[in-house]
Amino acid sequence: MKGPVQKTCESCGHDFECVGYQCWCGKLGITEPQMDWISARYKECLCSNCLVKIAAGELGPQPDSTGKKQDNRARQS
C-alpha cells in the first residue's frame, strides 16, 4: 500500500487513516492473543479508539496473555 488510505472501522464505523503495515497501530501494544481475536472477527483495520480499547482489555482478551490472572481466580474458587 502506498500512502495513507481512508478506511472505515469494521467495529464502530468510524472513518480513519491507515498508512499500512506497522503504521500508528503498531505502537499500541496489541498482544498476539488480541491480534488473533481481531483477525478472527474482522477482515480490515480497526480505528485507534477500538484498538486502544482492545489493548486495554476492554474488548476481547485481556492484555495479560499468560493466563496468570485466570489461574489465580480459579484457585480462589
C-alpha positions as a Python dict, from the first residue, in 0.01 Angstrom:
ca = {
    (1, 'M'): (0, 0, 0),
    (2, 'K'): (139, 341, -94),
    (3, 'G'): (49, 643, 113),
    (4, 'P'): (-236, 686, 358),
    (5, 'V'): (-571, 524, 283),
    (6, 'Q'): (-906, 631, 427),
    (7, 'K'): (-1082, 336, 590),
    (8, 'T'): (-1394, 274, 794),
    (9, 'C'): (-1357, 78, 1117),
    (10, 'E'): (-1538, -255, 1095),
    (11, 'S'): (-1610, -246, 1467),
    (12, 'C'): (-1761, 101, 1521),
    (13, 'G'): (-1795, 256, 1173),
    (14, 'H'): (-1558, 547, 1245),
    (15, 'D'): (-1353, 678, 948),
    (16, 'F'): (-975, 684, 997),
    (17, 'E'): (-646, 694, 807),
    (18, 'C'): (-436, 380, 761),
    (19, 'V'): (-77, 403, 639),
    (20, 'G'): (-18, 30, 603),
    (21, 'Y'): (179, -233, 789),
    (22, 'Q'): (320, -105, 1118),
    (23, 'C'): (160, 236, 1099),
    (24, 'W'): (40, 413, 1418),
    (25, 'C'): (-143, 97, 1521),
    (26, 'G'): (184, -93, 1563),
    (27, 'K'): (268, 122, 1864),
    (28, 'L'): (-44, 43, 2067),
    (29, 'G'): (86, -271, 2235),
    (30, 'I'): (-165, -520, 2097),
    (31, 'T'): (-69, -869, 2218),
    (32, 'E'): (-60, -1177, 1997),
    (33, 'P'): (-380, -1323, 2153),
    (34, 'Q'): (-551, -987, 2099),
    (35, 'M'): (-434, -979, 1736),
    (36, 'D'): (-569, -1333, 1689),
    (37, 'W'): (-902, -1220, 1838),
    (38, 'I'): (-915, -923, 1598),
    (39, 'S'): (-825, -1127, 1288),
    (40, 'A'): (-1087, -1392, 1374),
    (41, 'R'): (-1359, -1123, 1371),
    (42, 'Y'): (-1255, -854, 1124),
    (43, 'K'): (-1110, -853, 772),
    (44, 'E'): (-996, -489, 771),
    (45, 'C'): (-822, -249, 1008),
    (46, 'L'): (-985, -103, 1316),
    (47, 'C'): (-970, 260, 1425),
    (48, 'S'): (-748, 388, 1706),
    (49, 'N'): (-1041, 413, 1951),
    (50, 'C'): (-1130, 45, 1911),
    (51, 'L'): (-766, -70, 1913),
    (52, 'V'): (-696, 126, 2233),
    (53, 'K'): (-995, -48, 2396),
    (54, 'I'): (-863, -387, 2283),
    (55, 'A'): (-510, -308, 2405),
    (56, 'A'): (-655, -209, 2746),
    (57, 'G'): (-860, -529, 2765),
    (58, 'E'): (-1197, -350, 2744),
    (59, 'L'): (-1277, -552, 2428),
    (60, 'G'): (-1154, -902, 2352),
    (61, 'P'): (-891, -1089, 2554),
    (62, 'Q'): (-713, -931, 2849),
    (63, 'P'): (-368, -782, 2784),
    (64, 'D'): (-206, -1032, 3026),
    (65, 'S'): (-187, -1326, 2788),
    (66, 'T'): (-5, -1552, 3033),
    (67, 'G'): (-328, -1676, 3190),
    (68, 'K'): (-181, -1598, 3533),
    (69, 'K'): (-483, -1392, 3645),
    (70, 'Q'): (-723, -1666, 3535),
    (71, 'D'): (-522, -1931, 3723),
    (72, 'N'): (-529, -1722, 4040),
    (73, 'R'): (-905, -1676, 4017),
    (74, 'A'): (-953, -2047, 3954),
    (75, 'R'): (-758, -2128, 4272),
    (76, 'Q'): (-970, -1886, 4474),
    (77, 'S'): (-1296, -2052, 4364),
}
